[in-house]
Amino acid sequence: MMSGLISVSYFLLSLFFTLALFLLWTRIFLRYFRISMVHPVSQMVFQLTHPILGTFDKRAYRAKRPIHYDYIALVAIIIVEICKFLCFGFLAYQIALDRKS
């Protein structure tokens, strides 16, 4: 009975984390290859990631020199991966508890 709900929640969690990680890796790619902010894809990626990373960007990159790596996005990728493993671990733990009872 609960297996359908667990399957749907696994799919939605997987989709959310995959999209978030894709956006963060794309942001790193765009900054590394110095793609212009005028490009529509670059604008979309930076607009989607700015609400999360914008405040950290202002504090970390106060220097006016160009930055080759996006360290804030790398840290965000690590945090998102840890959250992903925790969520999937709790989901698997819930499945194990359901099967015991």
N, C-alpha and C positions, 0 to 999 in steps of 0.2 A: 504494500500500500504506500509506503513512504519512498520506495525506490524511484518512482516517477518524479517526486518532488526533489529528491537528491540528485537525480540526473539533470533536471532543469537547473537547479542551483549550481551544479558543477559546470554546466555549459555557460551560464551567465557569468560566473566568476572567471572562467577561462577566457571568455570573450573580453570582459572588462580589462583584465590584466594584460592580455595580448595587445589590445589597442593602446593602453597606457604605455607599455614598453616600446611599442612601435613608434609612438610619437616622441618619446624621449630619445630613442636611438636616432631617429630622423633629425631631431634637433642637434644632436652631437655631430652627425654627418654634415648638416648644413653649415655649422660653425667651423668645422675642421676644414672643409673645402672652400670656405669663405663665399658661399652663395649669397648673392645680393638680397637684401631685405625687400627689394622691389618685386622680386619674383613671387607670384601668387601662392605657390606651395610653401615657400618660406614664410610668408605672411600668415598663412593658415596655421602652420605648425607653431609659430611663436605666439599667435593669439590663443591657441588651445592650451599651450603649456604656461603661458604667462600668469594666469591666476594662481598657480601653485608655486612656480619658480621665480616670479617677478620680484618679490620682496627680497629673496636671497641674492638675486642678481645685482640689485642696487647696492647691497652691502658688500658683496664680495668683489665686484668689478668696478671699483671707484676710479681706477686709473684709466686714462684716456687712450692708452696704447692698445692696439688690437690683440685680442686673446685668441690663441690657436685652439685651445681645448675648452670644453664646457664642463668644468669640474662640478658645478652644481647639478647638472643633469646626470652625471655619473653617480653622484651620491644619491640622487633621487631614484636611479635605476636599482641601486643596491637596496634601498629601503622598500621599493615596490616588490622586488624579488623576495625579500624576507617576509613581507606581508602576504605575498602569494603562497609561499610555502606554509606559513602559519594557517591561512584560511583553508587550504587543501588538506592540511594535517588535521584540523578540527573537523572537517567534513568527513575524512576517512575514519576518524575516531568515533564520530557519530554513527557511521555505518557499522562499525564494529560493536558499538553498544546496542544498536538495534538488533543485530544478529544474535547477541547473547540472550536477549530476553524473549 
